[in-house]
Amino acid sequence: MKILLVEDNHELAAWLGKALKQANYAVDIAHDGEDAGHLLKVAEYAVVILDLSLPKIDGMTLLKGLRQAGNKVPVIILTANASLDGRVAGLDGGADDYLAKPFEIAELEARIRALVRRGHDRAAPQIAVGDLIFDGGTRQFTLAGEMLVLTPREHAVLELLVLKVGTTVAKATLSESVFGFDDAADASAIEIYVHRVRKKLEGSSAQIATLRGLGYMLRHAG
């Protein structure tokens, strides 16, 4: 799934972006509020990580505009202002969570996972599709009791499908969740990763069905 990181500190943004990619997220990075606003108009994100002290358009203005436009994407505020008034203002402005700098990347990842589960109406951290098990706490898959080894993009494909199990996921939606804005990927690239995941699920009761003209669906084949 794809995250938008909005942070004007280039060094911090690069470090965070690298860490999140290593955690199997696709990441777009914006260094000011204006660029972030543009990205939010042309792409969908699972979570936005938003610094408040931004050039051009500050983070709070960006957040309020996002909510006024009806965009409900989960937003985690990152800021050095850890005061009670600052936290209250951020949450009242439409943020879903608040994390003060400095922070541990493990805590940020845990907060992202919690917001993703909430966004997909998944209170329980574990999802089972036949003998395929997804642990929302660790974001790991097991198949017939064995760890399922996936590349980052294979993981992104299967994670979105399992979070939407039993429903159709459009090819464009799947592609947007796997590839970042700067990734060079043609329209057929997502088909390659779906094929690879299917191969790794062979012999299991979890099946990725192709619904022509609509997209893909993960379902229990038993």
Phi and psi in degrees as GROMACS dihedral restraints (atoms count N, CA, C in turn):
[ dihedral_restraints ]
;  ai    aj    ak    al  type     phi  dphi    fc
    3     4     5     6     1  -110.1    20    10
    4     5     6     7     1   137.9    20    10
    6     7     8     9     1  -118.8    20    10
    7     8     9    10     1   141.0    20    10
    9    10    11    12     1  -102.9    20    10
   10    11    12    13     1   120.7    20    10
   12    13    14    15     1  -105.3    20    10
   13    14    15    16     1   119.5    20    10
   15    16    17    18     1  -114.9    20    10
   16    17    18    19     1   104.1    20    10
   18    19    20    21     1  -150.6    20    10
   19    20    21    22     1   125.1    20    10
   21    22    23    24     1   -82.6    20    10
   22    23    24    25     1   -16.1    20    10
   24    25    26    27     1   -79.7    20    10
   25    26    27    28     1   106.2    20    10
   27    28    29    30     1   -61.9    20    10
   28    29    30    31     1   -38.5    20    10
   30    31    32    33     1   -66.4    20    10
   31    32    33    34     1   -45.1    20    10
   33    34    35    36     1   -65.5    20    10
   34    35    36    37     1   -41.0    20    10
   36    37    38    39     1   -62.3    20    10
   37    38    39    40     1   -41.9    20    10
   39    40    41    42     1   -64.9    20    10
   40    41    42    43     1   -41.4    20    10
   42    43    44    45     1   -65.2    20    10
   43    44    45    46     1   -46.6    20    10
   45    46    47    48     1   -65.1    20    10
   46    47    48    49     1   -42.7    20    10
   48    49    50    51     1   -59.8    20    10
   49    50    51    52     1   -43.3    20    10
   51    52    53    54     1   -63.4    20    10
   52    53    54    55     1   -44.4    20    10
   54    55    56    57     1   -63.4    20    10
   55    56    57    58     1   -41.2    20    10
   57    58    59    60     1   -69.8    20    10
   58    59    60    61     1   -35.7    20    10
   60    61    62    63     1   -66.4    20    10
   61    62    63    64     1   -37.7    20    10
   63    64    65    66     1   -65.6    20    10
   64    65    66    67     1   -22.6    20    10
   66    67    68    69     1   -91.3    20    10
   67    68    69    70     1    16.1    20    10
   69    70    71    72     1    72.9    20    10
   70    71    72    73     1    30.5    20    10
   72    73    74    75     1  -105.8    20    10
   73    74    75    76     1   144.6    20    10
   75    76    77    78     1   -83.9    20    10
   76    77    78    79     1   138.6    20    10
   78    79    80    81     1  -132.3    20    10
   79    80    81    82     1   128.2    20    10
   81    82    83    84     1  -104.9    20    10
   82    83    84    85     1   142.6    20    10
   84    85    86    87     1  -122.0    20    10
   85    86    87    88     1   131.6    20    10
   87    88    89    90     1  -122.8    20    10
   88    89    90    91     1   139.8    20    10
   90    91    92    93     1  -103.5    20    10
   91    92    93    94     1     0.1    20    10
   93    94    95    96     1  -150.1    20    10
   94    95    96    97     1   164.1    20    10
   96    97    98    99     1   -66.1    20    10
   97    98    99   100     1   -29.4    20    10
   99   100   101   102     1   -68.0    20    10
  100   101   102   103     1   -48.0    20    10
  102   103   104   105     1   -63.3    20    10
  103   104   105   106     1   -39.0    20    10
  105   106   107   108     1   -62.4    20    10
  106   107   108   109     1   -42.8    20    10
  108   109   110   111     1   -60.1    20    10
  109   110   111   112     1   -39.7    20    10
  111   112   113   114     1   -65.0    20    10
  112   113   114   115     1   -45.7    20    10
  114   115   116   117     1   -61.6    20    10
  115   116   117   118     1   -38.5    20    10
  117   118   119   120     1   -68.9    20    10
  118   119   120   121     1   -18.9    20    10
  120   121   122   123     1   -85.3    20    10
  121   122   123   124     1   -23.3    20    10
  123   124   125   126     1  -112.1    20    10
  124   125   126   127     1    -6.6    20    10
  126   127   128   129     1  -141.1    20    10
  127   128   129   130     1   158.0    20    10
  129   130   131   132     1  -106.8    20    10
  130   131   132   133     1   140.9    20    10
  132   133   134   135     1  -127.3    20    10
  133   134   135   136     1   148.9    20    10
  135   136   137   138     1   -73.8    20    10
  136   137   138   139     1   -37.6    20    10
  138   139   140   141     1  -150.8    20    10
  139   140   141   142     1   145.8    20    10
  141   142   143   144     1  -112.0    20    10
  142   143   144   145     1   128.8    20    10
  144   145   146   147     1  -104.8    20    10
  145   146   147   148     1   115.6    20    10
  147   148   149   150     1  -123.1    20    10
  148   149   150   151     1   120.2    20    10
  150   151   152   153     1   -82.1    20    10
  151   152   153   154     1   148.8    20    10
  153   154   155   156     1   -88.9    20    10
  154   155   156   157     1   -32.8    20    10
  156   157   158   159     1   -88.6    20    10
  157   158   159   160     1    82.0    20    10
  159   160   161   162     1  -116.1    20    10
  160   161   162   163     1   147.8    20    10
  162   163   164   165     1   -74.9    20    10
  163   164   165   166     1   161.6    20    10
  165   166   167   168     1    71.2    20    10
  166   167   168   169     1   -65.4    20    10
  168   169   170   171     1  -129.6    20    10
  169   170   171   172     1   121.9    20    10
  171   172   173   174     1   -72.4    20    10
  172   173   174   175     1   161.8    20    10
  174   175   176   177     1   -61.6    20    10
  175   176   177   178     1   -39.4    20    10
  177   178   179   180     1   -67.0    20    10
  178   179   180   181     1   -39.6    20    10
  180   181   182   183     1   -64.3    20    10
  181   182   183   184     1   -41.7    20    10
  183   184   185   186     1   -61.9    20    10
  184   185   186   187     1   -45.0    20    10
  186   187   188   189     1   -62.9    20    10
  187   188   189   190     1   -46.5    20    10
  189   190   191   192     1   -63.0    20    10
  190   191   192   193     1   -39.9    20    10
  192   193   194   195     1   -64.6    20    10
  193   194   195   196     1   -37.3    20    10
  195   196   197   198     1   -61.3    20    10
  196   197   198   199     1   -47.6    20    10
  198   199   200   201     1   -69.4    20    10
  199   200   201   202     1   -38.2    20    10
  201   202   203   204     1   -64.3    20    10
  202   203   204   205     1   -28.7    20    10
  204   205   206   207     1   -81.5    20    10
  205   206   207   208     1    -2.8    20    10
  207   208   209   210     1    87.4    20    10
  208   209   210   211     1     8.8    20    10
  210   211   212   213     1   -80.3    20    10
  211   212   213   214     1   119.7    20    10
  213   214   215   216     1  -102.3    20    10
  214   215   216   217     1    15.1    20    10
  216   217   218   219     1   -54.5    20    10
  217   218   219   220     1   134.2    20    10
  219   220   221   222     1   -61.3    20    10
  220   221   222   223     1   136.6    20    10
  222   223   224   225     1  -126.1    20    10
  223   224   225   226     1   127.3    20    10
  225   226   227   228     1  -107.2    20    10
  226   227   228   229     1   122.1    20    10
  228   229   230   231     1   -85.6    20    10
  229   230   231   232     1   132.5    20    10
  231   232   233   234     1  -112.1    20    10
  232   233   234   235     1   125.4    20    10
  234   235   236   237     1  -157.7    20    10
  235   236   237   238     1   155.7    20    10
  237   238   239   240     1   -81.7    20    10
  238   239   240   241     1   -10.5    20    10
  240   241   242   243     1   -86.1    20    10
  241   242   243   244     1    97.9    20    10
  243   244   245   246     1   -97.7    20    10
  244   245   246   247     1    13.7    20    10
  246   247   248   249     1   -68.8    20    10
  247   248   249   250     1   157.3    20    10
  249   250   251   252     1   -61.2    20    10
  250   251   252   253     1   -43.6    20    10
  252   253   254   255     1   -61.8    20    10
  253   254   255   256     1   -38.5    20    10
  255   256   257   258     1   -66.1    20    10
  256   257   258   259     1   -42.0    20    10
  258   259   260   261     1   -65.2    20    10
  259   260   261   262     1   -43.3    20    10
  261   262   263   264     1   -63.0    20    10
  262   263   264   265     1   -42.9    20    10
  264   265   266   267     1   -62.3    20    10
  265   266   267   268     1   -41.4    20    10
  267   268   269   270     1   -65.8    20    10
  268   269   270   271     1   -45.3    20    10
  270   271   272   273     1   -68.1    20    10
  271   272   273   274     1   -39.7    20    10
  273   274   275   276     1   -68.1    20    10
  274   275   276   277     1   -25.4    20    10
  276   277   278   279     1   -79.0    20    10
  277   278   279   280     1    -5.8    20    10
  279   280   281   282     1   119.8    20    10
  280   281   282   283     1     2.1    20    10
  282   283   284   285     1   -73.4    20    10
  283   284   285   286     1   151.9    20    10
  285   286   287   288     1   -95.9    20    10
  286   287   288   289     1   -23.7    20    10
  288   289   290   291     1  -155.8    20    10
  289   290   291   292     1   167.5    20    10
  291   292   293   294     1  -145.8    20    10
  292   293   294   295     1   127.1    20    10
  294   295   296   297     1  -133.1    20    10
  295   296   297   298     1   122.7    20    10
  297   298   299   300     1   -85.4    20    10
  298   299   300   301     1   140.9    20    10
  300   301   302   303     1   -81.0    20    10
  301   302   303   304     1   144.3    20    10
  303   304   305   306     1   -77.4    20    10
  304   305   306   307     1   159.6    20    10
  306   307   308   309     1  -144.2    20    10
  307   308   309   310     1   165.0    20    10
  309   310   311   312     1   -93.1    20    10
  310   311   312   313     1   137.7    20    10
  312   313   314   315     1   -60.7    20    10
  313   314   315   316     1   -31.9    20    10
  315   316   317   318     1   -62.7    20    10
  316   317   318   319     1   -37.0    20    10
  318   319   320   321     1   -70.2    20    10
  319   320   321   322     1   -40.8    20    10
  321   322   323   324     1   -60.2    20    10
  322   323   324   325     1   -45.0    20    10
  324   325   326   327     1   -62.8    20    10
  325   326   327   328     1   -38.5    20    10
  327   328   329   330     1   -64.5    20    10
  328   329   330   331     1   -39.4    20    10
  330   331   332   333     1   -68.3    20    10
  331   332   333   334     1   -37.1    20    10
  333   334   335   336     1   -62.3    20    10
  334   335   336   337     1   -47.1    20    10
  336   337   338   339     1   -59.7    20    10
  337   338   339   340     1   -40.6    20    10
  339   340   341   342     1   -64.2    20    10
  340   341   342   343     1   -41.6    20    10
  342   343   344   345     1   -68.8    20    10
  343   344   345   346     1   -36.7    20    10
  345   346   347   348     1   -64.8    20    10
  346   347   348   349     1   -44.2    20    10
  348   349   350   351     1   -60.3    20    10
  349   350   351   352     1   -42.5    20    10
  351   352   353   354     1   -64.5    20    10
  352   353   354   355     1   -40.8    20    10
  354   355   356   357     1   -65.8    20    10
  355   356   357   358     1   -28.6    20    10
  357   358   359   360     1   -99.6    20    10
  358   359   360   361     1    12.9    20    10
  360   361   362   363     1    56.3    20    10
  361   362   363   364     1    44.4    20    10
  363   364   365   366     1  -118.6    20    10
  364   365   366   367     1    89.9    20    10
  366   367   368   369     1   -68.7    20    10
  367   368   369   370     1   -40.4    20    10
  369   370   371   372     1   -76.3    20    10
  370   371   372   373     1   136.4    20    10
  372   373   374   375     1   -76.2    20    10
  373   374   375   376     1    -8.9    20    10
  375   376   377   378     1  -116.5    20    10
  376   377   378   379     1   134.0    20    10
  378   379   380   381     1  -124.0    20    10
  379   380   381   382     1   129.2    20    10
  381   382   383   384     1  -114.1    20    10
  382   383   384   385     1   131.4    20    10
  384   385   386   387     1  -126.5    20    10
  385   386   387   388     1    93.4    20    10
  387   388   389   390     1    62.7    20    10
  388   389   390   391     1  -126.9    20    10
  390   391   392   393     1   -93.0    20    10
  391   392   393   394     1    10.0    20    10
  393   394   395   396     1   -95.8    20    10
  394   395   396   397     1   124.3    20    10
  396   397   398   399     1  -120.0    20    10
  397   398   399   400     1   130.5    20    10
  399   400   401   402     1  -113.0    20    10
  400   401   402   403     1   123.4    20    10
  402   403   404   405     1   -95.9    20    10
  403   404   405   406     1   108.0    20    10
  405   406   407   408     1   -67.7    20    10
  406   407   408   409     1   -18.5    20    10
  408   409   410   411     1   -74.0    20    10
  409   410   411   412     1   -38.4    20    10
  411   412   413   414     1  -106.8    20    10
  412   413   414   415     1   -13.3    20    10
  414   415   416   417     1    61.7    20    10
  415   416   417   418     1    32.1    20    10
  417   418   419   420     1  -106.7    20    10
  418   419   420   421     1   150.5    20    10
  420   421   422   423     1  -109.2    20    10
  421   422   423   424     1   142.6    20    10
  423   424   425   426     1  -124.9    20    10
  424   425   426   427     1   147.3    20    10
  426   427   428   429     1  -128.5    20    10
  427   428   429   430     1   119.0    20    10
  429   430   431   432     1    52.0    20    10
  430   431   432   433     1    39.3    20    10
  432   433   434   435     1    84.7    20    10
  433   434   435   436     1    -4.3    20    10
  435   436   437   438     1  -109.7    20    10
  436   437   438   439     1   145.9    20    10
  438   439   440   441     1   -61.1    20    10
  439   440   441   442     1   131.4    20    10
  441   442   443   444     1   -93.2    20    10
  442   443   444   445     1   117.6    20    10
  444   445   446   447     1   -88.5    20    10
  445   446   447   448     1   123.3    20    10
  447   448   449   450     1  -133.7    20    10
  448   449   450   451     1   148.7    20    10
  450   451   452   453     1   -74.0    20    10
  451   452   453   454     1   164.6    20    10
  453   454   455   456     1   -54.4    20    10
  454   455   456   457     1   -41.2    20    10
  456   457   458   459     1   -77.3    20    10
  457   458   459   460     1   -33.5    20    10
  459   460   461   462     1   -62.0    20    10
  460   461   462   463     1   -41.4    20    10
  462   463   464   465     1   -61.3    20    10
  463   464   465   466     1   -43.9    20    10
  465   466   467   468     1   -62.0    20    10
  466   467   468   469     1   -40.3    20    10
  468   469   470   471     1   -61.9    20    10
  469   470   471   472     1   -52.1    20    10
  471   472   473   474     1   -69.6    20    10
  472   473   474   475     1   -34.2    20    10
  474   475   476   477     1   -63.3    20    10
  475   476   477   478     1   -46.7    20    10
  477   478   479   480     1   -65.0    20    10
  478   479   480   481     1   -40.7    20    10
  480   481   482   483     1   -64.4    20    10
  481   482   483   484     1   -38.0    20    10
  483   484   485   486     1   -74.1    20    10
  484   485   486   487     1   -32.3    20    10
  486   487   488   489     1   -68.9    20    10
  487   488   489   490     1   -23.2    20    10
  489   490   491   492     1  -114.9    20    10
  490   491   492   493     1    30.6    20    10
  492   493   494   495     1   -53.0    20    10
  493   494   495   496     1   136.0    20    10
  495   496   497   498     1    83.8    20    10
  496   497   498   499     1    -2.4    20    10
  498   499   500   501     1  -122.5    20    10
  499   500   501   502     1   157.9    20    10
  501   502   503   504     1   -82.2    20    10
  502   503   504   505     1   133.0    20    10
  504   505   506   507     1  -112.1    20    10
  505   506   507   508     1   118.1    20    10
  507   508   509   510     1   -62.5    20    10
  508   509   510   511     1   148.1    20    10
  510   511   512   513     1   -58.0    20    10
  511   512   513   514     1   -40.6    20    10
  513   514   515   516     1   -64.6    20    10
  514   515   516   517     1   -39.1    20    10
  516   517   518   519     1   -64.7    20    10
  517   518   519   520     1   -42.8    20    10
  519   520   521   522     1   -64.2    20    10
  520   521   522   523     1   -42.8    20    10
  522   523   524   525     1   -63.2    20    10
  523   524   525   526     1   -42.7    20    10
  525   526   527   528     1   -64.0    20    10
  526   527   528   529     1   -30.9    20    10
  528   529   530   531     1   -78.8    20    10
  529   530   531   532     1   -19.0    20    10
  531   532   533   534     1   -97.6    20    10
  532   533   534   535     1   -38.5    20    10
  534   535   536   537     1  -106.7    20    10
  535   536   537   538     1   135.3    20    10
  537   538   539   540     1   -73.8    20    10
  538   539   540   541     1   167.8    20    10
  540   541   542   543     1   -60.5    20    10
  541   542   543   544     1   -32.5    20    10
  543   544   545   546     1   -92.1    20    10
  544   545   546   547     1    -1.9    20    10
  546   547   548   549     1   -74.4    20    10
  547   548   549   550     1   136.3    20    10
  549   550   551   552     1   -88.7    20    10
  550   551   552   553     1   100.0    20    10
  552   553   554   555     1  -137.6    20    10
  553   554   555   556     1   125.2    20    10
  555   556   557   558     1   -82.8    20    10
  556   557   558   559     1   176.4    20    10
  558   559   560   561     1   -62.6    20    10
  559   560   561   562     1   -27.2    20    10
  561   562   563   564     1   -88.7    20    10
  562   563   564   565     1    -6.0    20    10
  564   565   566   567     1   -60.9    20    10
  565   566   567   568     1   -38.7    20    10
  567   568   569   570     1   -64.9    20    10
  568   569   570   571     1   -30.8    20    10
  570   571   572   573     1   -62.7    20    10
  571   572   573   574     1   -34.8    20    10
  573   574   575   576     1   -63.7    20    10
  574   575   576   577     1   -44.8    20    10
  576   577   578   579     1   -71.2    20    10
  577   578   579   580     1   -36.2    20    10
  579   580   581   582     1   -62.1    20    10
  580   581   582   583     1   -42.2    20    10
  582   583   584   585     1   -61.1    20    10
  583   584   585   586     1   -42.8    20    10
  585   586   587   588     1   -64.6    20    10
  586   587   588   589     1   -40.2    20    10
  588   589   590   591     1   -66.5    20    10
  589   590   591   592     1   -41.4    20    10
  591   592   593   594     1   -56.7    20    10
  592   593   594   595     1   -42.4    20    10
  594   595   596   597     1   -60.8    20    10
  595   596   597   598     1   -38.1    20    10
  597   598   599   600     1   -75.6    20    10
  598   599   600   601     1   -17.0    20    10
  600   601   602   603     1   -96.7    20    10
  601   602   603   604     1     0.2    20    10
  603   604   605   606     1   -57.0    20    10
  604   605   606   607     1   135.5    20    10
  606   607   608   609     1    87.2    20    10
  607   608   609   610     1    -6.0    20    10
  609   610   611   612     1   -97.7    20    10
  610   611   612   613     1   173.1    20    10
  612   613   614   615     1   -92.3    20    10
  613   614   615   616     1     3.3    20    10
  615   616   617   618     1   -95.8    20    10
  616   617   618   619     1   129.3    20    10
  618   619   620   621     1  -133.5    20    10
  619   620   621   622     1   138.0    20    10
  621   622   623   624     1   -98.5    20    10
  622   623   624   625     1   112.6    20    10
  624   625   626   627     1   -95.5    20    10
  625   626   627   628     1   141.8    20    10
  627   628   629   630     1   -96.8    20    10
  628   629   630   631     1   123.4    20    10
  630   631   632   633     1  -106.2    20    10
  631   632   633   634     1   100.6    20    10
  633   634   635   636     1   -55.9    20    10
  634   635   636   637     1   129.4    20    10
  636   637   638   639     1    82.0    20    10
  637   638   639   640     1    -6.8    20    10
  639   640   641   642     1  -117.6    20    10
  640   641   642   643     1   -50.0    20    10
  642   643   644   645     1   149.1    20    10
  643   644   645   646     1  -141.9    20    10
  645   646   647   648     1  -126.3    20    10
  646   647   648   649     1   153.9    20    10
  648   649   650   651     1  -140.4    20    10
  649   650   651   652     1   131.7    20    10
  651   652   653   654     1   -90.3    20    10
  652   653   654   655     1   130.1    20    10
  654   655   656   657     1  -149.2    20    10
  655   656   657   658     1   163.4    20    10
  657   658   659   660     1   -82.8    20    10
  658   659   660   661     1   120.2    20    10
  660   661   662   663     1   -87.2    20    10
  661   662   663   664     1    -4.9    20    10
